[in-house]
Amino acid sequence: MAARSEDTSSDGRPDPTGFQSPWNRPPRRRDQPALSRELIVTEALALLDSDGIEALSMRKLGARLAAGATSLYTHVANKDELLALVVDQVFGELPLPPAEGAEDPKVWRATVVDCADSVRAAILRHPWMVSVIGDVGMVYLGPNWLRVSEALLALMEAAGFELVEGNDAMSAVMGYTIGTACVEAAWLSALTRSGQDERVWMEQLLPAVLEATKSHPRLHRLYTTQVQQEVNEGSRDNSFIRGVGVILDGIEAARAAQGKG
């Protein structure tokens, strides 16, 4: 990140923490009035969605905006900062989970499942996120993710969780969600590059998997029954929802053991 003589907060006053993020630094002087951080982020998102992470460069992005790369640096410090801004824009697509009715365990569970599924869906819509979501350290300071996180904590508080307890629970759910979605997105990207249909590819692959697992009875039974059924249904959704359910079951069991359930 480019050094400056003074760290400032979003209102232009000196930032006592001395830490800069893309969201607490005020805009710099604009050499091109038509160019803005919002426009740069929007165009970068379109480029990433159409061409993938390998296609993103400040030079190529500048060409799409009819501006030089140096003009982009007026608004974003570097490519890593740009990626953090774009990822947060994706998080802005997420609906905020409501806290109403969360005192009913069925309601808070359903709301958490819906939220997890919306995060998964966002990553699958933007598969380039697989390459950056673990590397962009500032992304969880973005205003959109902070709003989602605050809403999730409010949901858990309404469900009777203490603050740290609720945060730990949501960290477990989101860790599972992001990890699973990243694996799915990578798989779907590989399918797209191969030109193969997912169901056809899985049907072609399954006999080889069954043959390879013959000497591993539990794996063989798993692929012969549940996995084969899901291949036939052409669905990854069931497995994901079951996984979230396992985590929520564990959270509820831990609370019950502590006399909180």
ZARO-637470 format. One line per field, with one value per residue: x, y, z of N, C-alpha, C, O in turn; residue in one letter. Coordinates in steps of 0.2 Angstrom, whole numbers, always signed. Layout:
n_X = c(X_...)
n_Y = c(Y_...)
n_Z = c(Z_...)
ca_X = c(X_...)
ca_Y = c(Y_...)
ca_Z = c(Z_...)
c_X = c(X_...)
c_Y = c(Y_...)
c_Z = c(Z_...)
o_X = c(X_...)
o_Y = c(Y_...)
o_Z = c(Z_...)
aa = c(A_...)
% end
This chain:
n_X = c(+4_+3_+13_+9_+10_+2_-9_-26_-44_-60_-67_-58_-50_-35_-30_-31_-26_-17_-18_-22_-35_-44_-56_-55_-48_-48_-54_-42_-35_-43_-39_-46_-61_-72_-69_-70_-69_-79_-83_-72_-71_-83_-81_-70_-75_-84_-75_-68_-78_-81_-68_-60_-48_-35_-35_-36_-28_-20_-17_-24_-37_-37_-37_-50_-57_-54_-43_-27_-16_-10_-19_-29_-23_-24_-36_-36_-25_-17_-16_-20_-28_-38_-44_-49_-59_-67_-71_-78_-89_-95_-100_-109_-120_-127_-141_-147_-148_-163_-167_-179_-190_-181_-180_-186_-180_-181_-183_-171_-162_-166_-164_-150_-146_-151_-143_-130_-132_-134_-121_-113_-119_-116_-102_-101_-107_-97_-84_-70_-67_-62_-48_-44_-50_-45_-33_-34_-31_-38_-51_-62_-64_-72_-86_-98_-97_-95_-108_-116_-110_-113_-127_-128_-123_-133_-144_-140_-139_-152_-157_-153_-139_-123_-112_-98_-100_-110_-102_-92_-100_-105_-93_-89_-99_-98_-85_-85_-95_-88_-77_-82_-89_-79_-72_-82_-84_-71_-72_-83_-78_-67_-75_-82_-71_-67_-78_-88_-103_-110_-117_-116_-102_-100_-107_-99_-88_-91_-91_-77_-73_-81_-74_-61_-63_-66_-59_-60_-72_-81_-80_-84_-97_-102_-101_-108_-121_-127_-119_-121_-134_-136_-129_-137_-148_-142_-138_-129_-133_-140_-130_-123_-132_-135_-122_-122_-132_-127_-117_-125_-132_-122_-119_-131_-131_-120_-124_-135_-129_-122_-133_-140_-148)
n_Y = c(-6_+11_+23_+37_+53_+55_+46_+44_+44_+39_+51_+60_+65_+62_+45_+36_+23_+21_+12_+8_+5_+0_+6_+16_+26_+42_+48_+51_+65_+69_+66_+63_+67_+59_+46_+35_+27_+18_+15_+9_-2_-9_-11_-19_-31_-35_-39_-49_-58_-61_-65_-71_-73_-73_-64_-51_-36_-20_-13_-19_-17_-3_+0_-5_+5_+16_+23_+27_+16_+22_+32_+24_+21_+33_+31_+18_+9_-2_-18_-29_-21_-17_-30_-33_-23_-27_-40_-37_-30_-40_-47_-37_-41_-50_-55_-47_-57_-58_-55_-57_-67_-77_-83_-95_-110_-117_-107_-99_-108_-111_-98_-96_-107_-102_-90_-95_-103_-92_-86_-96_-97_-85_-86_-96_-90_-81_-87_-84_-80_-90_-90_-79_-76_-81_-74_-60_-50_-39_-40_-44_-32_-25_-14_-20_-34_-32_-27_-39_-48_-41_-42_-56_-58_-52_-60_-72_-67_-64_-77_-81_-83_-79_-66_-69_-83_-84_-78_-88_-99_-94_-92_-105_-110_-102_-104_-118_-116_-107_-114_-126_-120_-115_-126_-132_-122_-122_-135_-133_-123_-130_-140_-131_-127_-139_-141_-151_-158_-157_-168_-178_-180_-184_-196_-203_-204_-211_-226_-229_-224_-232_-244_-242_-241_-253_-261_-254_-255_-246_-234_-238_-243_-230_-223_-231_-230_-217_-207_-211_-209_-196_-191_-196_-188_-176_-166_-155_-148_-155_-161_-150_-144_-153_-154_-141_-143_-153_-146_-136_-145_-149_-137_-135_-146_-144_-132_-137_-146_-138_-132_-122_-124)
n_Z = c(+0_-4_+4_+15_+21_+33_+42_+40_+45_+40_+39_+37_+47_+57_+59_+74_+75_+66_+55_+39_+28_+13_+15_+25_+21_+14_-2_-15_-24_-39_-55_-66_-68_-72_-68_-55_-38_-36_-50_-55_-47_-50_-64_-63_-56_-66_-76_-69_-68_-81_-87_-78_-64_-69_-79_-74_-72_-68_-79_-90_-85_-84_-98_-101_-95_-102_-97_-90_-81_-71_-68_-61_-49_-42_-36_-30_-20_-24_-33_-24_-15_-23_-26_-13_-12_-22_-18_-7_-13_-19_-7_-4_-11_-3_+6_+22_+37_+45_+63_+69_+78_+81_+93_+93_+90_+78_+69_+70_+66_+53_+47_+48_+40_+28_+26_+26_+14_+5_+5_+0_-13_-18_-20_-29_-40_-43_-46_-47_-34_-27_-28_-21_-9_+3_+4_+4_+15_+21_+18_+27_+34_+26_+23_+19_+22_+36_+39_+37_+46_+58_+58_+58_+71_+79_+76_+82_+95_+98_+98_+110_+112_+120_+116_+112_+111_+101_+90_+89_+85_+73_+66_+64_+56_+44_+41_+36_+26_+17_+14_+8_-3_-10_-15_-22_-32_-39_-44_-53_-61_-67_-74_-83_-91_-97_-105_-102_-96_-80_-74_-83_-84_-70_-71_-80_-72_-61_-62_-62_-49_-41_-44_-40_-26_-21_-12_-1_+10_+17_+10_-3_+0_+3_-9_-18_-13_-6_-13_-26_-28_-26_-37_-48_-45_-48_-40_-29_-18_-8_+0_+5_+13_+22_+29_+35_+44_+52_+59_+65_+73_+82_+88_+95_+103_+111_+118_+125_+134_+142_+149_+142_+132)
ca_X = c(+0_+7_+14_+7_+13_-2_-15_-33_-50_-65_-69_-52_-46_-30_-33_-26_-23_-11_-19_-26_-38_-47_-62_-54_-44_-52_-52_-37_-36_-46_-36_-51_-68_-77_-66_-71_-67_-85_-83_-66_-73_-88_-78_-65_-80_-86_-69_-66_-83_-81_-62_-56_-43_-29_-36_-36_-22_-22_-16_-30_-43_-37_-39_-57_-60_-51_-39_-21_-16_-8_-25_-32_-19_-27_-42_-35_-17_-13_-21_-23_-33_-44_-47_-53_-65_-72_-74_-83_-94_-99_-103_-115_-126_-130_-147_-145_-152_-167_-167_-186_-192_-175_-180_-188_-174_-182_-182_-164_-158_-168_-161_-143_-145_-152_-138_-125_-133_-133_-114_-111_-122_-112_-95_-102_-108_-91_-79_-63_-66_-58_-41_-42_-54_-40_-27_-35_-32_-42_-58_-67_-65_-76_-93_-104_-96_-97_-115_-118_-108_-117_-134_-128_-123_-139_-148_-138_-141_-160_-158_-151_-132_-119_-108_-92_-103_-113_-97_-89_-104_-105_-87_-89_-104_-95_-79_-88_-98_-83_-73_-86_-91_-73_-71_-87_-83_-66_-74_-87_-73_-64_-80_-83_-65_-67_-84_-92_-109_-108_-120_-113_-96_-100_-109_-94_-83_-93_-89_-70_-73_-83_-69_-56_-65_-68_-55_-62_-79_-85_-80_-87_-104_-105_-102_-113_-128_-129_-116_-124_-141_-135_-126_-143_-152_-139_-138_-124_-137_-142_-124_-121_-137_-134_-116_-123_-136_-122_-114_-130_-134_-117_-120_-136_-129_-115_-128_-139_-124_-121_-139_-142_-153)
ca_Y = c(+0_+17_+27_+44_+57_+55_+41_+47_+40_+40_+58_+65_+66_+57_+39_+35_+17_+21_+7_+10_+0_+4_+10_+21_+31_+47_+48_+56_+70_+65_+69_+61_+67_+53_+40_+35_+20_+14_+13_+5_-9_-12_-14_-25_-36_-37_-42_-55_-63_-64_-68_-74_-69_-72_-58_-45_-32_-13_-11_-21_-13_+4_+0_-5_+11_+21_+27_+24_+12_+27_+35_+20_+22_+38_+28_+12_+9_-8_-24_-32_-17_-18_-36_-33_-19_-31_-45_-34_-28_-46_-48_-33_-45_-55_-52_-47_-61_-55_-58_-58_-74_-81_-86_-101_-114_-119_-100_-97_-113_-109_-92_-98_-111_-97_-86_-99_-104_-86_-85_-101_-95_-79_-88_-100_-85_-77_-92_-81_-78_-95_-88_-73_-75_-82_-70_-53_-50_-34_-41_-44_-26_-21_-12_-25_-40_-30_-27_-46_-50_-38_-45_-63_-58_-50_-66_-76_-64_-65_-84_-83_-84_-74_-63_-74_-90_-83_-77_-94_-103_-92_-93_-112_-111_-98_-108_-123_-113_-104_-120_-130_-117_-114_-133_-132_-117_-124_-140_-131_-120_-136_-143_-126_-127_-145_-142_-156_-157_-160_-174_-183_-181_-188_-203_-207_-205_-215_-233_-229_-223_-239_-249_-240_-241_-260_-264_-250_-256_-240_-229_-241_-242_-223_-221_-236_-228_-210_-203_-212_-206_-188_-190_-197_-182_-170_-161_-154_-144_-159_-162_-144_-142_-158_-152_-136_-146_-156_-140_-133_-150_-149_-131_-135_-151_-141_-128_-141_-149_-132_-130_-116_-125)
ca_Z = c(+0_-5_+10_+15_+27_+38_+41_+41_+46_+34_+39_+35_+53_+58_+62_+79_+75_+61_+51_+33_+24_+7_+17_+30_+18_+10_-9_-17_-29_-45_-61_-71_-65_-74_-65_-47_-36_-38_-57_-55_-43_-54_-70_-61_-55_-73_-79_-66_-69_-88_-89_-72_-60_-72_-83_-70_-71_-68_-86_-94_-82_-86_-105_-102_-93_-106_-93_-89_-75_-66_-65_-56_-43_-39_-32_-26_-19_-28_-35_-18_-12_-28_-25_-7_-13_-26_-14_-2_-17_-19_-1_-4_-14_+2_+11_+29_+40_+51_+69_+71_+79_+82_+100_+91_+87_+71_+65_+69_+62_+46_+45_+47_+34_+22_+26_+23_+7_+1_+4_-5_-20_-21_-22_-35_-45_-44_-45_-46_-27_-24_-28_-17_-2_+9_+3_+4_+23_+23_+16_+32_+36_+22_+26_+17_+26_+43_+40_+37_+52_+63_+57_+61_+78_+81_+75_+87_+102_+99_+99_+116_+113_+122_+110_+110_+109_+95_+85_+88_+81_+66_+62_+62_+50_+39_+38_+32_+20_+12_+11_+3_-9_-14_-18_-28_-37_-42_-48_-58_-66_-71_-79_-89_-96_-101_-109_-100_-92_-73_-73_-88_-81_-64_-73_-83_-67_-55_-62_-60_-42_-38_-45_-36_-19_-20_-7_+5_+10_+19_+5_-8_+1_+2_-17_-21_-11_-6_-18_-33_-28_-28_-44_-52_-44_-51_-35_-23_-13_-2_+4_+8_+18_+28_+32_+39_+49_+57_+63_+70_+78_+87_+92_+100_+108_+116_+123_+130_+139_+147_+152_+139_+126)
c_X = c(+4_+7_+12_+10_+9_-8_-21_-38_-54_-67_-64_-48_-40_-32_-28_-23_-17_-12_-24_-29_-42_-53_-61_-50_-48_-49_-46_-39_-38_-43_-41_-58_-72_-75_-68_-70_-73_-85_-78_-68_-78_-86_-73_-70_-82_-81_-67_-72_-83_-74_-58_-51_-37_-29_-35_-29_-24_-21_-22_-37_-43_-39_-47_-61_-58_-47_-32_-21_-14_-14_-29_-29_-21_-33_-41_-27_-14_-19_-24_-29_-39_-48_-52_-59_-70_-75_-80_-90_-99_-103_-109_-121_-130_-136_-145_-150_-156_-166_-174_-187_-187_-175_-183_-182_-175_-181_-175_-160_-160_-164_-153_-142_-146_-146_-132_-126_-132_-125_-111_-113_-118_-105_-96_-104_-102_-85_-72_-62_-62_-51_-39_-45_-49_-34_-28_-36_-37_-50_-63_-68_-70_-83_-98_-103_-97_-104_-118_-116_-112_-124_-134_-127_-129_-144_-146_-140_-148_-161_-156_-143_-129_-115_-103_-95_-106_-108_-93_-93_-104_-99_-86_-93_-101_-89_-80_-91_-93_-79_-76_-87_-85_-71_-76_-86_-77_-68_-78_-83_-70_-69_-81_-77_-65_-73_-89_-98_-108_-111_-117_-106_-96_-103_-104_-88_-84_-91_-81_-69_-75_-78_-63_-57_-67_-65_-56_-69_-83_-86_-85_-95_-107_-106_-107_-120_-129_-126_-119_-131_-141_-133_-133_-147_-149_-138_-132_-127_-138_-136_-122_-126_-136_-128_-118_-127_-132_-119_-119_-132_-128_-117_-125_-135_-125_-119_-132_-135_-122_-127_-142_-147_-160)
c_Y = c(+6_+21_+34_+47_+56_+50_+45_+42_+42_+47_+63_+66_+61_+51_+37_+28_+16_+16_+9_+4_+4_+8_+15_+27_+36_+47_+53_+61_+66_+69_+68_+61_+61_+47_+40_+28_+16_+11_+8_-2_-12_-15_-20_-31_-39_-41_-49_-60_-66_-67_-72_-70_-68_-66_-51_-42_-25_-10_-12_-17_-6_+5_+0_+1_+17_+26_+23_+21_+17_+31_+31_+20_+28_+36_+22_+11_+4_-13_-27_-28_-17_-24_-36_-29_-23_-37_-42_-32_-34_-48_-43_-36_-49_-51_-52_-52_-58_-59_-59_-66_-79_-85_-93_-105_-115_-112_-99_-102_-112_-103_-93_-102_-106_-93_-89_-101_-98_-85_-90_-99_-89_-81_-92_-95_-81_-82_-90_-80_-84_-94_-83_-72_-76_-78_-63_-52_-44_-35_-41_-38_-22_-20_-17_-31_-38_-30_-34_-49_-48_-41_-52_-63_-56_-56_-70_-74_-65_-72_-86_-84_-78_-72_-67_-80_-89_-82_-84_-99_-101_-93_-101_-113_-108_-102_-114_-121_-111_-109_-124_-127_-116_-120_-133_-128_-119_-130_-138_-127_-125_-139_-138_-126_-133_-146_-147_-154_-160_-167_-180_-185_-186_-196_-207_-208_-210_-223_-233_-228_-229_-244_-248_-241_-248_-263_-259_-250_-250_-235_-232_-241_-235_-221_-225_-233_-221_-206_-204_-209_-199_-187_-191_-191_-176_-164_-161_-151_-148_-160_-156_-143_-147_-156_-146_-138_-149_-151_-138_-138_-150_-143_-132_-141_-148_-136_-132_-144_-144_-129_-124_-118_-125)
c_Z = c(+0_+2_+9_+21_+33_+37_+44_+42_+40_+34_+38_+41_+54_+62_+68_+79_+70_+56_+45_+30_+18_+9_+22_+27_+14_+3_-10_-22_-36_-51_-67_-68_-66_-71_-58_-45_-37_-45_-58_-53_-48_-61_-68_-60_-62_-77_-76_-68_-76_-90_-84_-69_-64_-77_-80_-69_-71_-75_-90_-91_-84_-94_-106_-100_-97_-102_-92_-82_-69_-63_-60_-50_-39_-34_-28_-26_-24_-30_-29_-15_-16_-27_-18_-8_-17_-22_-9_-6_-18_-13_+0_-7_-9_+6_+18_+33_+45_+57_+72_+72_+80_+89_+99_+87_+80_+66_+64_+65_+54_+43_+44_+41_+27_+21_+23_+16_+2_+0_-1_-12_-23_-23_-28_-41_-47_-42_-44_-39_-24_-23_-24_-10_+4_+9_+4_+12_+25_+22_+21_+36_+32_+25_+24_+21_+34_+44_+41_+44_+58_+64_+60_+68_+82_+81_+81_+94_+103_+100_+106_+117_+115_+116_+108_+108_+102_+89_+84_+83_+74_+62_+60_+56_+44_+36_+34_+26_+15_+9_+6_-3_-13_-18_-24_-34_-42_-47_-54_-64_-71_-76_-85_-94_-100_-106_-107_-96_-85_-72_-77_-86_-75_-66_-76_-77_-62_-56_-60_-53_-39_-39_-40_-28_-17_-13_-1_+6_+12_+13_-1_-7_+1_-5_-20_-19_-11_-11_-25_-33_-30_-35_-49_-51_-47_-46_-30_-17_-7_+3_+8_+14_+24_+32_+37_+45_+54_+61_+68_+75_+84_+91_+97_+105_+114_+121_+127_+135_+144_+150_+148_+134_+128)
o_X = c(+9_+2_+12_+12_+11_-11_-21_-38_-53_-70_-64_-42_-41_-36_-22_-18_-13_-8_-29_-26_-42_-55_-66_-48_-52_-44_-46_-45_-35_-45_-42_-59_-76_-79_-66_-69_-72_-86_-79_-67_-78_-87_-73_-67_-82_-82_-66_-70_-85_-75_-53_-49_-33_-24_-34_-24_-29_-25_-25_-41_-48_-43_-50_-66_-59_-47_-32_-24_-16_-14_-32_-33_-19_-34_-44_-24_-8_-25_-30_-34_-45_-54_-57_-64_-76_-81_-85_-95_-105_-109_-114_-127_-135_-135_-141_-156_-153_-165_-174_-186_-188_-171_-182_-180_-170_-179_-172_-155_-155_-162_-151_-137_-142_-144_-128_-121_-130_-123_-107_-109_-116_-103_-92_-102_-101_-81_-68_-56_-58_-47_-33_-42_-51_-30_-23_-42_-40_-54_-69_-71_-71_-86_-102_-108_-100_-106_-122_-120_-113_-127_-138_-130_-131_-148_-151_-142_-150_-166_-156_-141_-131_-114_-103_-92_-105_-108_-92_-91_-104_-99_-83_-91_-101_-87_-77_-89_-93_-77_-73_-87_-85_-69_-74_-86_-77_-65_-78_-84_-69_-67_-82_-78_-63_-73_-94_-98_-105_-107_-116_-104_-92_-100_-103_-85_-80_-89_-79_-65_-72_-77_-61_-52_-69_-68_-53_-73_-89_-91_-89_-99_-112_-111_-110_-125_-132_-129_-121_-133_-145_-135_-133_-151_-152_-139_-131_-124_-137_-137_-121_-124_-137_-128_-115_-127_-133_-119_-117_-133_-130_-116_-124_-137_-125_-117_-133_-137_-121_-127_-146_-151_-164)
o_Y = c(+6_+22_+37_+43_+57_+50_+48_+37_+47_+50_+69_+69_+55_+51_+36_+27_+12_+15_+13_-1_+10_+13_+19_+31_+33_+45_+58_+60_+62_+74_+72_+57_+60_+42_+45_+23_+10_+5_+3_-7_-18_-20_-24_-37_-45_-46_-54_-66_-71_-72_-75_-65_-63_-63_-46_-45_-23_-6_-8_-15_-3_+10_+3_+3_+23_+32_+17_+23_+16_+33_+33_+20_+29_+40_+21_+13_+5_-12_-29_-31_-18_-24_-39_-31_-23_-38_-45_-32_-34_-50_-44_-33_-51_-46_-57_-51_-54_-65_-63_-69_-85_-89_-98_-102_-115_-113_-97_-100_-112_-103_-90_-100_-107_-92_-87_-101_-99_-82_-88_-100_-89_-79_-92_-97_-79_-81_-93_-80_-83_-96_-82_-69_-74_-78_-59_-52_-45_-31_-39_-37_-16_-24_-18_-34_-42_-32_-36_-52_-51_-42_-54_-67_-59_-56_-73_-77_-67_-74_-92_-86_-72_-75_-69_-83_-94_-85_-85_-102_-105_-94_-102_-117_-111_-102_-115_-124_-113_-110_-126_-130_-116_-120_-136_-130_-118_-131_-140_-127_-124_-140_-140_-126_-133_-150_-149_-149_-166_-172_-185_-191_-190_-200_-213_-213_-214_-225_-238_-231_-231_-248_-253_-242_-249_-267_-260_-246_-250_-233_-228_-240_-234_-219_-223_-234_-219_-202_-200_-207_-197_-182_-187_-189_-171_-159_-166_-151_-146_-159_-157_-141_-145_-157_-146_-136_-149_-152_-137_-136_-150_-143_-130_-140_-150_-136_-130_-145_-146_-125_-120_-113_-126)
o_Z = c(+4_+5_+4_+26_+39_+32_+49_+39_+36_+29_+39_+40_+51_+66_+66_+82_+71_+52_+46_+29_+18_+6_+24_+31_+9_+2_-7_-24_-38_-53_-71_-64_-62_-71_-54_-49_-39_-46_-61_-56_-49_-62_-72_-62_-62_-80_-80_-69_-78_-94_-86_-72_-63_-79_-84_-66_-75_-77_-94_-95_-86_-96_-110_-102_-95_-102_-93_-78_-64_-57_-56_-45_-33_-29_-23_-31_-26_-28_-29_-13_-14_-27_-18_-5_-16_-23_-9_-4_-18_-13_+4_-6_-10_+8_+20_+32_+49_+58_+77_+67_+81_+90_+103_+82_+76_+61_+59_+62_+50_+37_+39_+37_+23_+15_+18_+12_-4_-6_-5_-17_-29_-28_-33_-47_-53_-37_-41_-37_-19_-19_-22_-6_+9_+14_+6_+14_+31_+24_+20_+41_+33_+28_+29_+24_+37_+50_+45_+47_+63_+69_+63_+72_+87_+86_+84_+99_+109_+103_+108_+123_+114_+111_+102_+103_+98_+84_+78_+79_+69_+56_+55_+51_+38_+30_+29_+20_+9_+3_+1_-9_-19_-24_-29_-39_-48_-53_-60_-70_-77_-82_-91_-100_-106_-110_-111_-92_-85_-70_-75_-86_-75_-63_-75_-78_-60_-51_-57_-49_-34_-34_-37_-24_-11_-10_+5_+3_+9_+12_-4_-11_-2_-7_-25_-23_-16_-15_-29_-39_-33_-38_-54_-56_-48_-48_-27_-12_-1_+9_+14_+20_+30_+38_+43_+51_+60_+67_+74_+81_+90_+97_+103_+111_+120_+127_+133_+141_+150_+154_+152_+132_+124)
aa = c(M_A_A_R_S_E_D_T_S_S_D_G_R_P_D_P_T_G_F_Q_S_P_W_N_R_P_P_R_R_R_D_Q_P_A_L_S_R_E_L_I_V_T_E_A_L_A_L_L_D_S_D_G_I_E_A_L_S_M_R_K_L_G_A_R_L_A_A_G_A_T_S_L_Y_T_H_V_A_N_K_D_E_L_L_A_L_V_V_D_Q_V_F_G_E_L_P_L_P_P_A_E_G_A_E_D_P_K_V_W_R_A_T_V_V_D_C_A_D_S_V_R_A_A_I_L_R_H_P_W_M_V_S_V_I_G_D_V_G_M_V_Y_L_G_P_N_W_L_R_V_S_E_A_L_L_A_L_M_E_A_A_G_F_E_L_V_E_G_N_D_A_M_S_A_V_M_G_Y_T_I_G_T_A_C_V_E_A_A_W_L_S_A_L_T_R_S_G_Q_D_E_R_V_W_M_E_Q_L_L_P_A_V_L_E_A_T_K_S_H_P_R_L_H_R_L_Y_T_T_Q_V_Q_Q_E_V_N_E_G_S_R_D_N_S_F_I_R_G_V_G_V_I_L_D_G_I_E_A_A_R_A_A_Q_G_K_G)
% end
